[in-house]
């Protein structure tokens, strides 16, 4: 228990990713909840690899990490000319963008940094290096600020006695800090509201059992864990007041989020349970629609194995889409830094 | 691979439970798909324990196993008087009934044997012993016959090109032989229909990944494994022609089956995918309704651990209902030995 408490204390007081002495330092999320292992990344290849292997995961965190990846390319660059530096930055940008196709914060963060560079034509090599780092730090700071706003707006939806169902992990660990869906829970809890949470374990990678359970335990919020196939059961028993999940990309007509979100949304609709997605503006991609979104297919072994042990017989073929698409028909509202917007209000942001 | 093939060959050619030299011999299903371990049971306590620990599982198989448990009590009894034997049989009956509360075949099989004894008031000790064994063997034989009938009726619903989604394991392993939901798949496959299956892994005990995948592989039916939270996704992609699941109890207004069935039924309804439950008459309990059914709550560690490894942090509380209830509103029809009956036709059986 001593180690558990130590992990909790540290998670509460630090950001999930930080810029320290010219390196990006983050938690290896594949090791939680059993071990708190920090990784120190000094180049964009290490960042890209950590994103691919899900040591770094959660759309807002991936965005900030990619920004830090570009900042590492900038600070470590030995480029003599501005042109050379910009070539290096664009190479890193592509490397980082190629890690995962579905969440949009990654593309948003990388594009924002490259745009910043392009918008400062008179800067010299050192000025460009500096502005990339400053902009990356700004992205990280803004993420925490947006999440606190999300918490502020979303907590108004929550009353004493409510039980919130959440899926996957949309907490501090999925962001630079504070969290999105769990940020709303945290804000309500900090306001003294008497609430509880039901968390789905979220196969195949178990982010709910490993990470959300950890964060809720750390906050002291009462919660219960369920397997993903118990969602209909708990709703049919009237145990759920509302669903709040995060999002990896919000397009004009749909919320793209962790596989299983769509099933939960349909079940919520059938049981007249409100369904909210909580996400910062950096998750919005309102010029696109569901049909434009590429759903990442991950290694089928994540499904045929549990941890390192094979559950299914040898030769079993599995599907492994990492995300699914929930049409706005099933979404009560989006909780974002701008407020609680229903799908119509969201479209007006365009 | 050699061991895998050997397991497959044996599973195909034997019954899941058999009466051999005065003992009941069955497969320890917790060891599949990695090891084929037979257990030889010589008294009703061993049978009750194997049911509780899910070495024996699947409502029809549990029914037959309980019958064999009573047969063991009868054959091993040293009772001098008929009265004494009947006391022993009733004690075993209670022991067996106390193992699992939800599936009805268990109660049906035990009550059928006890009734048989009570209906033969002139039998002596040896005659009673004999009739209990004969009736237990009849229950086992009838189960296979009913399942073949289910396959015959159900396979008419299946056409070339269909993909059937199934949940948990309702195959030969869940029965004495042939299977219910997978019996329908098997019958269609044996008729040469070009079909495929999508199987849910079925947390927490992974009967889909471990057992259904094994049986499908053994039959040669093409299949893909998914996690439970991918059901909405595959339906939204139009990949599913129909759902066929088994049942642990069919009451007047609902199908009681493995946790997750209800979620699948709601999703099928939303996507206009037909939803069938396949079960022998021994699963029917039409004088009762959903509110009469006790849903078994199993050890929460089945959810907080995966195999022997803890996934959630220490102290995590989990729900673990083993079954859920699907109202007939979501059920297209019941495939049983009497035919394919829609919910209205089913009620006329009363």
Interface residues (C-beta under 8 A of the other chain):
Chain A: X1 X4 X33 X34 X198 X200 X201 X202 X203 X204 X206 X209 X210 X213 X214 X217 X223 X224 X225 X226 X227 X228 X229 X230 X231 X232 X233 X234 X236 X259 X260 X262 X263 X266 X267 X269 X270 X303 X304 X306 X307 X309 X310 X311 X312 X313 X314 X315 X316 X317 X318 X319 X321 X324 X325
Chain B: X1 X4 X33 X34 X198 X200 X201 X202 X203 X204 X206 X209 X210 X213 X214 X217 X223 X224 X225 X226 X227 X228 X229 X230 X231 X232 X233 X234 X236 X259 X260 X262 X263 X266 X267 X269 X270 X303 X304 X306 X307 X309 X310 X311 X312 X313 X314 X315 X316 X317 X318 X319 X321 X324 X325
